[in-house]
Amino acid sequence: MGGCEYSNVPKIALNRNSEAFRGLVMGVATAQARSIYEIELPRLNGEPARLSEYEGKVVFAVNVASRCGFTPQYAGLQALYERYSDRGLVVLGFPCNQFFNQESGSAEKIQEFCSGKYGVTFPLFGKLDVKGAHQHPLYEILSEAADDSGKAGSVKWNFEKFLVGRDGRVVRRFRSKVVPEDPQLVQAIDTLL
């Protein structure tokens, strides 16, 4: 006797390179993904906050820094926030000083810089670690997501971006070089809204 055979069940061979296989893997990964809504952390002004206040919205989470080659992306992030906030998008900025001390200023200096130079009105939070031994629980969740090339794991640099669905689970990850105006990024946001 061989293995069990069911005449009424279609036999499917999944090639690792097939769309069906990738869809199955992504479906399993999504089912196992944790929600960011469980996270509490301080806003930039020190006031406590819960990410559950963004439940039902599409979240675009970005680790930011004031003295980085990617810092001009603040303008694009603000533009996305202005363009899509009325449709349910919220951009959240998480200052991080782990990459060559590019965010070494105080909370007041960060706020002053962001609002003064780039007109930032989207929510900013207290500095946190996005990788390493003291990685914030938010970034434990976010960094589980793979980018379009299939690479998950630690954030590699400032301005890495995570698109989070209305259910609080990461849908897509964009590395630092992907600018907020990138057509694929904008399309991903449009799809979720």
C-alpha positions as CSV (number, residue, x, y, z in Angstrom):
1,M,0.0,0.0,0.0
2,G,1.3,3.4,-0.9
3,G,0.3,6.7,0.5
4,C,-3.3,7.9,0.8
5,E,-4.9,8.9,-2.4
6,Y,-8.1,10.8,-2.7
7,S,-9.7,10.7,-6.1
8,N,-11.7,13.9,-5.5
9,V,-8.7,16.0,-4.5
10,P,-6.7,17.6,-7.3
11,K,-3.0,16.9,-7.4
12,I,-0.9,20.0,-7.4
13,A,2.8,20.1,-7.9
14,L,4.2,23.4,-6.6
15,N,7.4,24.5,-8.3
16,R,9.4,26.8,-5.9
17,N,9.6,29.4,-8.6
18,S,5.8,29.4,-9.4
19,E,3.4,32.1,-8.5
20,A,1.3,29.5,-6.6
21,F,4.2,28.6,-4.4
22,R,5.1,32.2,-3.7
23,G,1.5,33.0,-2.9
24,L,1.3,30.1,-0.5
25,V,4.5,31.1,1.2
26,M,3.3,34.8,1.5
27,G,-0.1,33.6,2.8
28,V,1.6,31.6,5.5
29,A,4.0,34.4,6.4
30,T,1.1,36.9,6.6
31,A,-0.9,34.5,8.8
32,Q,2.0,34.3,11.2
33,A,2.8,38.0,11.2
34,R,2.3,39.9,14.3
35,S,0.4,43.2,14.5
36,I,2.0,46.5,15.4
37,Y,-1.1,47.5,17.4
38,E,0.3,45.7,20.4
39,I,3.1,48.3,20.7
40,E,3.3,51.2,23.2
41,L,6.0,53.8,22.9
42,P,6.5,57.5,23.6
43,R,5.9,60.3,21.1
44,L,8.7,62.6,20.4
45,N,7.4,65.0,23.0
46,G,7.6,62.2,25.6
47,E,3.8,61.6,25.9
48,P,2.9,57.9,25.9
49,A,1.2,56.5,22.8
50,R,-0.3,53.2,21.6
51,L,-0.1,52.2,18.0
52,S,-3.5,50.8,18.4
53,E,-4.8,54.4,17.9
54,Y,-4.0,53.8,14.2
55,E,-6.0,50.7,13.9
56,G,-8.0,50.6,10.7
57,K,-5.5,53.0,9.0
58,V,-2.7,52.2,6.6
59,V,0.6,52.9,8.4
60,F,3.8,53.9,6.7
61,A,6.5,53.4,9.3
62,V,10.0,54.9,8.7
63,N,13.2,55.1,10.8
64,V,14.4,58.6,10.3
65,A,17.5,60.8,10.9
66,S,18.3,64.5,10.5
67,R,21.9,64.2,9.3
68,C,21.7,61.4,6.7
69,G,22.1,61.4,2.9
70,F,18.5,60.2,2.8
71,T,17.2,63.0,5.0
72,P,15.6,64.9,2.1
73,Q,13.1,62.0,1.9
74,Y,11.3,63.8,4.7
75,A,9.8,66.1,2.0
76,G,8.5,63.1,0.1
77,L,7.1,61.5,3.3
78,Q,5.3,64.7,4.1
79,A,3.9,64.9,0.6
80,L,2.6,61.3,0.9
81,Y,1.0,62.2,4.2
82,E,-0.7,65.2,2.8
83,R,-1.8,63.4,-0.3
84,Y,-3.3,60.3,1.3
85,S,-4.1,61.1,5.0
86,D,-7.7,61.8,4.2
87,R,-8.0,58.3,2.6
88,G,-6.6,56.6,5.7
89,L,-2.8,56.7,5.4
90,V,-0.6,57.8,8.4
91,V,3.1,58.2,8.1
92,L,4.9,57.5,11.4
93,G,8.6,58.6,11.9
94,F,10.8,56.8,14.3
95,P,14.1,58.7,14.9
96,C,17.1,56.4,15.3
97,N,20.7,57.2,16.2
98,Q,22.3,53.8,15.4
99,F,23.8,54.7,12.0
100,F,26.9,56.9,12.5
101,N,25.1,59.2,15.0
102,Q,23.0,60.8,12.4
103,E,20.2,61.5,14.9
104,S,22.1,62.7,17.9
105,G,20.0,65.7,18.7
106,S,17.4,66.1,21.5
107,A,13.7,65.5,20.9
108,E,13.2,69.3,20.7
109,K,16.0,69.7,18.1
110,I,14.6,66.8,16.0
111,Q,11.1,68.4,16.1
112,E,12.5,71.8,15.3
113,F,14.5,70.5,12.4
114,C,11.7,68.4,10.9
115,S,9.0,71.0,11.1
116,G,11.3,73.9,10.2
117,K,13.2,72.4,7.3
118,Y,10.6,70.0,5.8
119,G,7.3,71.1,7.2
120,V,6.7,67.7,8.8
121,T,3.3,67.4,10.4
122,F,3.1,63.6,10.6
123,P,3.6,61.9,14.0
124,L,7.1,61.5,15.3
125,F,8.1,59.2,18.1
126,G,10.9,59.0,20.6
127,K,14.3,57.7,19.5
128,L,14.5,54.0,19.4
129,D,16.9,51.2,18.3
130,V,15.9,49.5,15.1
131,K,18.4,46.7,15.4
132,G,20.8,45.0,17.8
133,A,20.5,43.9,21.5
134,H,18.2,46.8,22.4
135,Q,16.0,46.6,19.3
136,H,12.6,48.1,20.1
137,P,9.7,45.5,20.0
138,L,8.2,47.5,17.1
139,Y,11.2,46.8,14.9
140,E,11.3,43.2,16.0
141,I,7.9,43.0,14.3
142,L,8.7,45.2,11.3
143,S,12.0,43.5,10.5
144,E,10.4,40.1,10.2
145,A,9.1,41.3,6.8
146,A,11.1,40.7,3.7
147,D,11.7,43.3,1.0
148,D,10.9,42.6,-2.6
149,S,14.1,40.6,-3.1
150,G,13.1,38.3,-0.2
151,K,15.5,39.7,2.4
152,A,14.2,40.1,5.9
153,G,16.1,40.9,9.1
154,S,17.7,43.9,10.6
155,V,17.2,47.4,9.2
156,K,20.3,48.3,7.3
157,W,20.2,52.1,7.3
158,N,18.0,55.2,8.0
159,F,14.8,55.7,6.0
160,E,13.9,52.1,5.6
161,K,10.2,51.9,5.1
162,F,7.4,49.5,6.1
163,L,3.9,49.6,4.7
164,V,1.4,48.2,7.3
165,G,-2.1,47.2,6.4
166,R,-5.3,48.2,8.2
167,D,-5.0,45.1,10.3
168,G,-1.6,46.1,11.7
169,R,0.4,43.6,9.8
170,V,3.4,44.4,7.6
171,V,2.5,44.2,3.9
172,R,5.6,45.5,2.2
173,R,9.1,46.6,3.0
174,F,11.1,49.2,1.1
175,R,14.8,49.8,1.6
176,S,16.4,53.2,2.1
177,K,17.2,54.0,-1.5
178,V,13.5,53.7,-2.5
179,V,12.2,57.3,-2.4
180,P,8.7,58.1,-1.2
181,E,7.8,59.1,-4.8
182,D,8.8,55.8,-6.3
183,P,5.9,54.5,-8.5
184,Q,5.9,51.0,-7.0
185,L,5.7,52.4,-3.5
186,V,2.9,54.8,-4.4
187,Q,1.0,52.0,-6.1
188,A,1.4,49.8,-3.0
189,I,-0.1,52.5,-0.9
190,D,-2.9,53.1,-3.4
191,T,-3.7,49.4,-3.4
192,L,-4.2,49.4,0.4
193,L,-6.3,52.5,0.4
